[in-house]
Amino acid sequence: MLALLLAVLLYAQGDGSAPATTNLMNQSYPRVYADGRASFRLLAPKASKVQLAGALGAAPLEMAKGEDGFWTLTIPPAVAGFHYYWFLVDGVAVNDPGSEAFFGYGRPTSGIEIPKPGEDFYWPKDVPHGQVRSLPYLSKVTGQWRRAMVYTPPGYDQNPRARYPVLYLQHGAGEDETGWSRQGHVHFILDNLLAAGKAKPMIVAMDKGYAMRPGEQAQPRDPDRMARERAAGTLRASTFESVVVEDLIPLIDRTFRTRPGRDHRAIAGLSMGSMQAMQIGLRHLDKFSSIGLFSGATVTADLETGYDGVFRNAVEFNKKVHLFWLGAGGAESRLVQALETSDAALKKHGIEHVVYISPDTAHEWHSWRRHFHDFAPRLFR
Amino acid sequence: MLALLLAVLLYAQGDGSAPATTNLMNQSYPRVYADGRASFRLLAPKASKVQLAGALGAAPLEMAKGEDGFWTLTIPPAVAGFHYYWFLVDGVAVNDPGSEAFFGYGRPTSGIEIPKPGEDFYWPKDVPHGQVRSLPYLSKVTGQWRRAMVYTPPGYDQNPRARYPVLYLQHGAGEDETGWSRQGHVHFILDNLLAAGKAKPMIVAMDKGYAMRPGEQAQPRDPDRMARERAAGTLRASTFESVVVEDLIPLIDRTFRTRPGRDHRAIAGLSMGSMQAMQIGLRHLDKFSSIGLFSGATVTADLETGYDGVFRNAVEFNKKVHLFWLGAGGAESRLVQALETSDAALKKHGIEHVVYISPDTAHEWHSWRRHFHDFAPRLFR
């Protein structure tokens, strides 16, 4: 917040715009206006066409060339939150030289934060801070080196006898193990919740949701199969599931002072990660007792026959699963509908659960920050 | 190594090339040959000129357009090590969509690893691993949030009574606090040294070597002034020095189980970071007892009148400074010369020191990995 304030003081122009908080040091573009508009520019004097592409528009937006060789565009007020973007310079994808890069779309990609006025639960504050630790490990499943990112709460080192529950938390498609800290600010959200006494101290383990066994080939995306499986409530095994169960949980349990056992273990994820959280969580209720599904997985198949039958006996499910949490961004209208269907079916069946819709946000990180902010305080109670 | 091996097995073509280890997942370009050649390609069917720019050549290298719209180039054998690069597409800087990005040149930039056959001290091995921790803090000096990256050695959490010495380690110009782990592999080098019993367990603190007080303006680079000061042996105060002394050291000492006091504290850095290590280290011999200068700082000014007189009394200096280490890459010929001059002057003056020249490497990270590999085992003895 202080950095933002200083940026505003130093750079604010008469038009009330300021450099995005996602900019590189001393970069004045892109700029964000108080009403959510944003201005972009790129120097490309020899290009014949420059567009703004990514999550800010359904299709690439045309930029206009000035006599100085700068292509510029001011977009109408955008949904508050974090949006990936890049320029298309005569069709070639180019990151904004003014922006930090964030891992999305399978590669480092520019991103812009459109702030939500009055909301600061995800910014660093002058409270005790946890650490985000990077931990290399050789996967028995894939035969390759991987990296876990692990949040430890404030006080972890100062209380060498304390033990902590663990949340396994996954990113979305095209992202990686850095997403939840860099785009999601998960460490700041938890630091702030903990300082306010609103959450239990916990460890958060974040890994990359992609994994292949030696020789395994990537399967082409098959939307028909996915729709069939969603309708049937099929829970699929995956190589990543094996990484979580055979590599990651043992690694976290032997490296950190965890509370062992399912009661002290949760799994959650966003978008693709929510599918993984649902499949891994429901297939391993011996290992996890809480599940969070952020903007992706729904429960619209038959609760008697689908999902390996885990919902069949509601009394048993409610006793076993301490938190079953589903969320979406308010602007994700089809998903919101599917969650209403899920909500009704779960209620009718007597399955305890929480549904949360983040007001006015889209399929982007600000929804997921708010999801986490609602989800985390309910964990490990 | 295993990942590299698998990559070779899976992707090696008849020509013996394999995807660079610095590539993104499943990306087959750029490719590296056993003799150090490398092939690059970029799809840009509408571009009229594409060049390969960065640290691989003194000037941008022309790429050739194929009928399929791909621009390609194979460069002659490059010096082994890590090289930043990017494409210039009609003059616009474009990162390689096949490469990871590394923070250099003031922004996320593509990088390619040209391996040195037979050398693996900087690759992850099946040994106990330390952690690289990210730690946010609000700087009293700058008024802004900053981030320290901190390596803790294997066993740190398992030995809650052990205390550790600390090395403060800085990146070069245009880089940031991620450089030493991402490009430098400092954590793997130390893990390997520790497993072999060749170094003392230590904490390594890495911060960003840029800092401004509120309202402070960036000073334009002034090569004349720098040359004058180098000739006179001037040690300059800096805002970053204040961050190290007033923010960072207290943060590290109160957050980690450090051994307090100068005997257990060292400072080192590469290129710009070596200037900072020399200035901060020599100006604060009450705080640091060992200094490492990697590819940058030299000692060619008068040892009686320069450097605030710290070298004047050799007996006193040798008693106070446990390690004074200077290095360069063998291909940095002007710097090698300046180190020879420094070496002779220090010897003549009776100042104990180490000079190390990394065979055949340039002003890039492989020199600095080797520097660290020679420097670290000599620390805290």
Boltz contact constraints between the chains, C-beta under 6 A:
constraints:
  - contact:
      token1: [A, 2]
      token2: [B, 143]
      max_distance: 6.0
  - contact:
      token1: [A, 3]
      token2: [B, 144]
      max_distance: 6.0
  - contact:
      token1: [A, 3]
      token2: [B, 145]
      max_distance: 6.0
  - contact:
      token1: [A, 24]
      token2: [B, 107]
      max_distance: 6.0
  - contact:
      token1: [A, 44]
      token2: [B, 92]
      max_distance: 6.0
  - contact:
      token1: [A, 46]
      token2: [B, 90]
      max_distance: 6.0
  - contact:
      token1: [A, 46]
      token2: [B, 91]
      max_distance: 6.0
  - contact:
      token1: [A, 89]
      token2: [B, 92]
      max_distance: 6.0
  - contact:
      token1: [A, 90]
      token2: [B, 46]
      max_distance: 6.0
  - contact:
      token1: [A, 91]
      token2: [B, 46]
      max_distance: 6.0
  - contact:
      token1: [A, 92]
      token2: [B, 44]
      max_distance: 6.0
  - contact:
      token1: [A, 92]
      token2: [B, 89]
      max_distance: 6.0
  - contact:
      token1: [A, 94]
      token2: [B, 94]
      max_distance: 6.0
  - contact:
      token1: [A, 95]
      token2: [B, 95]
      max_distance: 6.0
  - contact:
      token1: [A, 101]
      token2: [B, 101]
      max_distance: 6.0
  - contact:
      token1: [A, 101]
      token2: [B, 108]
      max_distance: 6.0
  - contact:
      token1: [A, 107]
      token2: [B, 24]
      max_distance: 6.0
  - contact:
      token1: [A, 108]
      token2: [B, 101]
      max_distance: 6.0
  - contact:
      token1: [A, 108]
      token2: [B, 108]
      max_distance: 6.0
  - contact:
      token1: [A, 124]
      token2: [B, 136]
      max_distance: 6.0
  - contact:
      token1: [A, 124]
      token2: [B, 145]
      max_distance: 6.0
  - contact:
      token1: [A, 126]
      token2: [B, 138]
      max_distance: 6.0
  - contact:
      token1: [A, 129]
      token2: [B, 136]
      max_distance: 6.0
  - contact:
      token1: [A, 131]
      token2: [B, 133]
      max_distance: 6.0
  - contact:
      token1: [A, 131]
      token2: [B, 135]
      max_distance: 6.0
  - contact:
      token1: [A, 132]
      token2: [B, 134]
      max_distance: 6.0
  - contact:
      token1: [A, 133]
      token2: [B, 131]
      max_distance: 6.0
  - contact:
      token1: [A, 133]
      token2: [B, 133]
      max_distance: 6.0
  - contact:
      token1: [A, 134]
      token2: [B, 132]
      max_distance: 6.0
  - contact:
      token1: [A, 135]
      token2: [B, 131]
      max_distance: 6.0
  - contact:
      token1: [A, 136]
      token2: [B, 124]
      max_distance: 6.0
  - contact:
      token1: [A, 136]
      token2: [B, 129]
      max_distance: 6.0
  - contact:
      token1: [A, 138]
      token2: [B, 126]
      max_distance: 6.0
  - contact:
      token1: [A, 143]
      token2: [B, 2]
      max_distance: 6.0
  - contact:
      token1: [A, 144]
      token2: [B, 3]
      max_distance: 6.0
  - contact:
      token1: [A, 145]
      token2: [B, 3]
      max_distance: 6.0
  - contact:
      token1: [A, 145]
      token2: [B, 124]
      max_distance: 6.0
  - contact:
      token1: [A, 160]
      token2: [B, 160]
      max_distance: 6.0
